[in-house]
Amino acid sequence: MAGGGDRQFVLGDFCSLSSGVKIWCTSDDFARDLVTIVPSGAGPIKQHVISGDVTFANCTAAGSNTVVMPDNRVPEGTVIGALSFVPARFAFEPWTVYAGIPIRKVGVRDRDAVQAQAEALRVRLDAMVDRT
């Protein structure tokens, strides 16, 4: 996760980020701005920085080596397949499977089955805590 101290990355319950996932909360606009590190004393130079919080709601996941750009909210139950690229401000739908470059909808998730498994895990975890 990267992209500036003024931005936030939030990960909900029962989520997974596989190896190599990159989450960007701030990025250069490669088409309209200078792409370089500007020294802090040089003042503002870039005019089109892409920036925004990234949130993964409950029961979400991103597969290996997926790149998620700034200002995205991955809604409950949504998963992103491996090697996908999520552009800034992508319009996700809840309980949907996305994949690819460019990212696209490839299916739907079984909400009832996933929520039942999450609840079963929550009960077991609570029981484990109660035993300690």
C-alpha positions as CSV (number, residue, x, y, z in Angstrom):
1,M,0.0,0.0,0.0
2,A,1.4,3.4,-0.9
3,G,0.3,6.9,-1.8
4,G,0.6,9.6,0.8
5,G,0.0,10.2,4.5
6,D,-3.3,12.1,3.8
7,R,-4.9,9.0,2.2
8,Q,-6.3,5.9,3.8
9,F,-6.5,2.2,3.0
10,V,-9.3,0.2,4.7
11,L,-9.6,-3.6,4.7
12,G,-12.9,-5.1,6.0
13,D,-13.5,-8.4,7.8
14,F,-13.0,-11.7,6.0
15,C,-10.9,-10.2,3.2
16,S,-7.8,-11.4,1.4
17,L,-5.0,-9.7,-0.6
18,S,-2.9,-12.3,-2.3
19,S,0.8,-12.0,-2.8
20,G,2.1,-9.1,-4.9
21,V,-1.1,-7.0,-4.7
22,K,-0.4,-3.3,-5.1
23,I,-2.8,-0.7,-3.7
24,W,-2.1,2.9,-4.7
25,C,-3.9,5.8,-2.9
26,T,-2.0,8.4,-4.9
27,S,-0.5,8.2,-8.4
28,D,0.9,10.5,-11.1
29,D,-1.2,11.2,-14.1
30,F,1.2,9.8,-16.7
31,A,-0.5,11.6,-19.6
32,R,-0.7,15.1,-18.2
33,D,2.0,15.6,-15.5
34,L,5.7,15.3,-15.1
35,V,6.4,11.8,-13.8
36,T,9.3,12.2,-11.3
37,I,9.8,12.7,-7.6
38,V,9.6,16.4,-6.9
39,P,11.8,17.5,-3.9
40,S,9.8,18.8,-1.0
41,G,11.3,22.2,-1.1
42,A,10.5,22.8,-4.8
43,G,6.8,23.5,-4.2
44,P,3.8,22.1,-6.1
45,I,4.6,21.3,-9.7
46,K,2.1,18.5,-10.7
47,Q,-1.4,19.6,-11.5
48,H,-3.3,16.4,-12.1
49,V,-2.3,14.0,-9.3
50,I,-4.8,11.0,-9.0
51,S,-5.6,10.6,-5.4
52,G,-8.2,9.0,-3.1
53,D,-8.8,6.5,-0.4
54,V,-9.1,2.8,-1.2
55,T,-11.5,0.6,0.7
56,F,-12.1,-3.2,0.5
57,A,-15.5,-3.9,2.3
58,N,-16.2,-7.2,4.1
59,C,-15.8,-10.5,2.2
60,T,-13.7,-9.0,-0.6
61,A,-10.4,-10.2,-2.2
62,A,-7.8,-9.3,-4.8
63,G,-5.8,-12.1,-6.5
64,S,-2.0,-12.2,-6.9
65,N,-0.3,-9.3,-8.6
66,T,-3.5,-7.2,-9.0
67,V,-3.0,-3.4,-9.1
68,V,-5.6,-1.2,-7.6
69,M,-5.4,2.5,-8.4
70,P,-6.6,5.4,-6.2
71,D,-10.1,6.4,-5.2
72,N,-11.7,2.9,-5.3
73,R,-14.3,1.3,-3.1
74,V,-14.6,-2.4,-3.5
75,P,-18.1,-3.2,-2.2
76,E,-19.1,-6.1,0.0
77,G,-18.5,-9.6,-1.5
78,T,-16.7,-8.4,-4.6
79,V,-13.5,-10.2,-5.7
80,I,-10.9,-9.3,-8.2
81,G,-9.0,-12.1,-10.1
82,A,-5.2,-12.4,-10.3
83,L,-3.2,-10.1,-12.6
84,S,-6.0,-7.6,-12.9
85,F,-5.7,-3.8,-13.3
86,V,-8.3,-1.6,-11.5
87,P,-8.3,2.0,-12.8
88,A,-9.1,4.9,-10.5
89,R,-12.7,5.3,-9.6
90,F,-13.9,2.0,-11.1
91,A,-17.6,1.4,-10.7
92,F,-17.9,-2.0,-8.9
93,E,-21.1,-3.9,-8.2
94,P,-21.4,-5.8,-4.9
95,W,-21.1,-9.6,-4.9
96,T,-19.5,-9.7,-8.3
97,V,-16.3,-11.3,-9.7
98,Y,-14.0,-9.1,-11.8
99,A,-10.8,-9.9,-13.7
100,G,-8.6,-8.8,-16.5
101,I,-6.8,-5.9,-18.1
102,P,-8.9,-4.0,-18.6
103,I,-10.9,-5.2,-15.7
104,R,-14.4,-6.5,-16.5
105,K,-17.2,-8.3,-14.8
106,V,-16.8,-12.1,-15.3
107,G,-19.4,-13.5,-12.9
108,V,-21.4,-13.3,-9.7
109,R,-20.7,-14.7,-6.2
110,D,-23.0,-16.9,-4.1
111,R,-23.8,-14.3,-1.4
112,D,-25.7,-16.8,0.8
113,A,-22.9,-19.4,0.8
114,V,-20.1,-16.9,1.4
115,Q,-22.0,-15.2,4.3
116,A,-22.8,-18.5,5.8
117,Q,-19.1,-19.5,5.8
118,A,-18.1,-16.1,7.2
119,E,-20.7,-16.5,10.1
120,A,-19.4,-20.1,10.8
121,L,-15.9,-18.8,11.0
122,R,-16.9,-15.9,13.2
123,V,-18.6,-18.4,15.6
124,R,-15.5,-20.6,15.7
125,L,-13.2,-17.7,16.3
126,D,-15.4,-16.4,19.1
127,A,-15.4,-19.9,20.7
128,M,-11.6,-19.9,20.5
129,V,-11.4,-16.6,22.3
130,D,-13.8,-17.8,24.9
131,R,-11.5,-20.8,25.7
132,T,-8.5,-18.6,26.4
